């Protein structure tokens, strides 16, 4: 029925049902296949107002339908008629089943045109409308941009279709188009309906703005995969039999392209990690695996490698680790440890030399054979010059003289737009002679590739050469504004280098291939200081936006330039400590909102060491902020450093340049006593801007809550949340709503609204670990409301997210929550075991474990009391009380004392 009504027999042959009334009757019965359709409903659906004798006419139509379609079983019942058919025998029902099973593309293929296209009966309009909704759902589920665009043209006000099209375009790397689709939709909704985009459409917009994980998944390829079919089969087979396969060969042979093609055919989870722009292998792997280093609300900190192992320990994932050669020793060490600690991880690496890890399987990637090389040349040449044709023997000769190296062939093919194939061949001959006078100890393919790159350099204009050399100052990639401003070049020259394959474009970012970058860097002027100062200006420009409505957009911008910011900071740390201090200070809010606290601490620690024990003239605030940022990873007695930071801040006569300093000061030094000199001075340092006032309200609210005054805490946090929402800071608002939920829980009041608001805000930020923490709070709220099943589901979801990001603290909280569930269900053995797991997972380090272990001891006391062990209960509760007093947590202390005072017995 998903098109004209058709009946097919077991062999697939169409059986015609020419009579319109019989087609309509069959369609009505098929829409409820297997169920009884009443007489009155059939008559109304076929005739509208049934004429006299319609009942007899219906019986006659059924008889004729049975004769028309032999084998069709239409049973008569006292209440009506029933078509005997299973769900898979009716395309509409089967389509719905496929859709429910997540097989949207298969469901869409069932459609042959408009539903019930040849049925004209009173019931048909409503039925067609229902089936049209089914078809729309199929198009959305299939997620193909072309079908979605056509559908949106017919239903321009359907926000679900618009959101699906945006996501489809984004998956294809067409981020700008996706954002344009949103902008057009927002205008249309405002003009036609006078409304703003729905939360679902706004969420899709935020997802695309926030997307900043270039290493996750398999990179989309803009060109076809040519040749290497045997390599493809061999590597795929070896990956099934071995946990580490390394593609080795000289630069330009196509190792990365082969690895991406192999990975794209994997059925399970794949993470792609490019090491070309980093020297920190563990952190690149952490980012590539989709792991945020720390949550926005988390207090815990682990080493990068510990977090990596924790995140991958129970995942079945293929890590594609590209460009290992320049960090081969570190790559071997880190990957060896991952393979030893994480049994479900497999690694497909590319390198110019083996990693040297026990169990490594090497797969050399050598030259393309003649047939594959010619096909590759023709494919790439036709891409730059549609209709390109040339003698295949001449092409084969060019490819052989390029040693069949893929990059060399692609660079040569890109020149057919401006040079005849014979001229290309002649120039290659010149370059080979030039290269033959070089070192005879170098690998032949390396010499040939170098010759191709040098030849490409010789074809550039002076302006293009200058830009190519200057572009090597960038790390990873660069946006258009940075590329033009730092190199001092122009957009036309940049576009010309893109056309000539010296620079590639991914989305709106420009990147130079590593081999070409290495060649051009030897001719580059020293632009490192200019690069560092430009990115300092970008960070300073961004900082206030990170506390405003465009927070996500600016986090995305800085995230795209993370490698450049890191390189600028490293250079400045060595060459200009004043500039380094300014960079750390300008990036502090970015590091905090993205959860990069350990990285921030490492960068700040390096700058402090470069500065020495005193702040440079005019940089006291930046130096103090570095001291506060570095505190979490510092070892030994830090009282001197914290005291130094305190003294520097106390010397200020007004609010600091970077408002986040006030928050960092409070975190490092704790809450001063009310009306103390320190308390009054800190209040004087709080800025008059709206964000600072909101932060002060939330800080005071947190302290009021911890000191046992929930009424004042609630009011302060409510006002703080409103303040953060007015300025557009999702991080601050989420923190306030989270704490409001906690207060409601402690008061035995409904907490889900506040927790839900915090959840929405954290989702917009993409704060995976914070969401996991919040799910733990939501589970507690569900349990208080009597929804034990919902609480268990939240604990499971939180645990899974915490496991994926490697957060032991959140996992410990989940085990503690499960212990309470088990105790309430009377399963005390399970409750004790869950407490033991929570204890084992409680982290140490600079984060004090006392608060968590206080709660574990508290729960153990309640379990012992439920078991009738009053002595054991008292022992555990006294331990909880000791820890609560040590933490000066009056709230928890009061709860423990109340439990101790409760009557003995279960």
HUTA-V586044 format. One record per run of one state. SS is the DSSP state (helix for helix, strand for strand, loop for the rest). FROM is the first residue (numbers start at 1). TO is the last residue. Records with the same first field share a line. If there is no record, write none. Layout:
SS->FROM-TO / FROM-TO
This chain:
loop->1-6 / 9-13 / 16-19 / 32-35 / 48-53 / 69-73 / 78-79 / 84-86 / 90-90 / 101-103 / 110-123 / 143-144 / 155-158 / 172-174 / 193-198 / 211-215 / 218-228 / 242-243 / 249-254 / 265-268 / 275-280 / 289-303 / 313-316 / 323-324 / 342-344 / 352-360 / 365-369 / 385-391 / 402-405 / 418-420 / 437-443 / 459-461 / 472-477 / 488-490 / 500-502 / 507-508 / 513-513 / 522-527 / 548-550 / 561-561 / 576-576 / 594-596 / 612-619 / 634-638 / 651-659 / 670-676 / 686-689 / 707-709 / 728-729 / 747-751 / 766-767 / 785-787 / 806-807 / 825-827 / 842-849 / 867-869 / 888-889 / 902-906
strand->7-8 / 14-15 / 36-38 / 74-77 / 80-83 / 216-217 / 244-248 / 269-274 / 317-322 / 345-351 / 361-364 / 478-479 / 503-506 / 509-512
helix->20-31 / 39-47 / 54-68 / 87-89 / 91-100 / 104-109 / 124-142 / 145-154 / 159-171 / 175-192 / 199-210 / 229-241 / 255-264 / 281-288 / 304-312 / 325-341 / 370-384 / 392-401 / 406-417 / 421-436 / 444-458 / 462-471 / 480-487 / 491-499 / 514-521 / 528-547 / 551-560 / 562-575 / 577-593 / 597-611 / 620-633 / 639-650 / 660-669 / 677-685 / 690-706 / 710-727 / 730-746 / 752-765 / 768-784 / 788-805 / 808-824 / 828-841 / 850-866 / 870-887 / 890-901
